[in-house]
């Protein structure tokens, strides 16, 4: 079982197993399994759950197990957070997955196994309305120390090289496609900081933002710790075109590609299938890469159509496949939208 804190959640996205343990029980074993009582019975409140992308369901555990571990049959479909007697499951993308729950006795021997079948359906959120350029969102802000990882959106190095402050966004918002969004955060006194969304905040409630230490202290003393905020989407302050970065190992048989430097959040990425001259949508991963599981059909160069939250598309042609994380410069970007702020 792989365990990541939220700041480095996607440090190794290909091996991406989103199992996060909130260690709230009185005692924790050396391998971070959750310690409870001392026998070997384990009962689940539900053996199957269905949810939408971004939403969360809770399965309660009862019995007298000493510890338990959770393992997902597929990576990237759900985010799992566990404490002494609850398993909280959040949908990351459309799909089905089985979660194995193993119960152990006090000698750490496996004694009982249960399975939770999870189906994640497509989100019903109308993102063009929910995240319109005029909509103001509210929540709470905290802060964290930025490490040397790339963050859940694999964008921290991009942000650093362009001088952008960064933040983690609560999962219900982040998973709607907000990775790489640029937002304006305002505190109760009207102080403002602009940040790029580069990470996922697995806890908290919708609307919450976890600012980096530097971003937080630019508008509020760190001693505050937590504060009420509002935030809204604003255009990324760039005059450059969008960029592309291919995932290591990409080929005409399997590929992952990321779009960077987009002025507004991205709704979809499609590639032009030259066999029938139609655009085919790529699957977006929760770590902010788009996947072609069977490749793109040829060695390239490729044509992509990028659509933002507001239904506007740009077409980028002659994009070569380059290895080693090399940045490929496009030719266009989304035009700036005239703003007229409203109330969430």
DAVENLIN-V285344 format. One record per residue. PHI is phi in whole degrees, -180 to 180 (999 if undefined). Layout:
phi->PHI
phi->PHI
This chain:
phi->999
phi->-93
phi->-125
phi->-127
phi->-70
phi->-63
phi->-68
phi->-120
phi->-56
phi->-117
phi->-58
phi->-128
phi->-63
phi->-67
phi->-95
phi->-69
phi->-125
phi->-87
phi->-121
phi->-116
phi->-103
phi->-88
phi->-87
phi->-106
phi->-79
phi->-62
phi->-131
phi->-126
phi->-74
phi->-62
phi->-98
phi->70
phi->-71
phi->-88
phi->-93
phi->-131
phi->-93
phi->-127
phi->-109
phi->-134
phi->-96
phi->-148
phi->-126
phi->-101
phi->-72
phi->-153
phi->-101
phi->-148
phi->-140
phi->-129
phi->-152
phi->-96
phi->-55
phi->91
phi->-92
phi->-132
phi->-126
phi->-117
phi->-113
phi->-92
phi->-109
phi->-129
phi->126
phi->-127
phi->-75
phi->-89
phi->-158
phi->-146
phi->-133
phi->-119
phi->-139
phi->-91
phi->-73
phi->-134
phi->-88
phi->86
phi->-88
phi->-134
phi->-111
phi->-114
phi->-123
phi->-128
phi->-132
phi->-61
phi->-142
phi->-140
phi->-121
phi->-99
phi->-118
phi->-116
phi->-76
phi->-99
phi->-155
phi->-60
phi->156
phi->-124
phi->-154
phi->-110
phi->-108
phi->-88
phi->-114
phi->-102
phi->-102
phi->-121
phi->-85
phi->-69
phi->-94
phi->64
phi->-102
phi->-65
phi->-125
phi->-153
phi->-131
phi->-127
phi->-131
phi->-111
phi->-92
phi->-120
phi->-118
phi->-109
phi->-99
phi->-61
phi->-64
phi->-99
phi->-67
phi->-83
phi->-67
phi->-66
phi->-95
phi->-60
phi->-119
phi->-64
phi->-66
phi->-98
phi->-87
phi->-105
phi->-106
phi->-127
phi->180
phi->-120
phi->-116
phi->-125
phi->-143
phi->-145
phi->-90
phi->-76
phi->-90
phi->-100
phi->-83
phi->-85
phi->81
phi->-60
phi->-94
phi->54
phi->-132
phi->-63
phi->-68
phi->-62
phi->-63
phi->-63
phi->-69
phi->-107
phi->76
phi->-92
phi->-71
phi->-131
phi->-158
phi->-102
phi->-116
phi->-55
phi->-57
phi->-62
phi->-83
phi->-55
phi->-78
phi->-84
phi->109
phi->-85
phi->-60
phi->86
phi->-73
phi->-109
phi->-129
phi->-104
phi->-107
phi->-122
phi->-90
phi->-66
phi->-93
phi->89
phi->-74
phi->-127
phi->-137
phi->-103
phi->-139
phi->-96
phi->-80
phi->-122
phi->-146
phi->-108
phi->-102
phi->-71
phi->-100
phi->80
phi->-124
phi->-53
phi->99
phi->-76
phi->-131
phi->-105
phi->-80
phi->-67
phi->-53
phi->-64
phi->-68
phi->-62
phi->-72
phi->-73
phi->-126
phi->-157
phi->-60
phi->-61
phi->-61
phi->-61
phi->79
phi->-144
phi->-150
phi->-75
phi->-140
phi->-128
phi->-150
phi->-149
phi->-78
phi->-131
phi->-70
phi->-61
phi->-78
phi->-133
phi->-110
phi->-94
phi->-76
phi->-65
phi->-119
phi->-126
phi->-137
phi->-87
phi->-73
phi->-56
phi->95
phi->-66
phi->-153
phi->-71
phi->-98
phi->-158
phi->-153
phi->-134
phi->-138
phi->-117
phi->-106
phi->-126
phi->64
phi->-86
phi->-66
phi->-130
phi->-57
phi->-96
phi->-85
phi->-156
phi->-130
phi->-126
phi->-115
phi->-85
phi->-81
phi->-73
phi->-74
phi->-132
phi->59
phi->-128
phi->-85
phi->-119
phi->-76
phi->-94
phi->-80
phi->-89
phi->-88
phi->-71
phi->-98
phi->77
phi->-115
phi->-107
phi->-110
phi->-113
phi->-63
phi->-110
phi->82
phi->-110
phi->87
phi->-157
phi->-84
phi->92
phi->-68
phi->-120
phi->-116
phi->-121
phi->-117
phi->-109
phi->-119
phi->-88
phi->-57
phi->-105
phi->82
phi->-94
phi->-120
phi->-126
phi->-113
phi->-113
phi->-109
phi->58
phi->-90
phi->-79
phi->-94
phi->-122
phi->-93
phi->73
phi->70
phi->-69
phi->-83
phi->-109
phi->-84
phi->-84
phi->-125
phi->-143
phi->-151
phi->-74
phi->-67
phi->-71
phi->-92
phi->-68
phi->-100
phi->-147
phi->-64
phi->-126
phi->-122
phi->-75
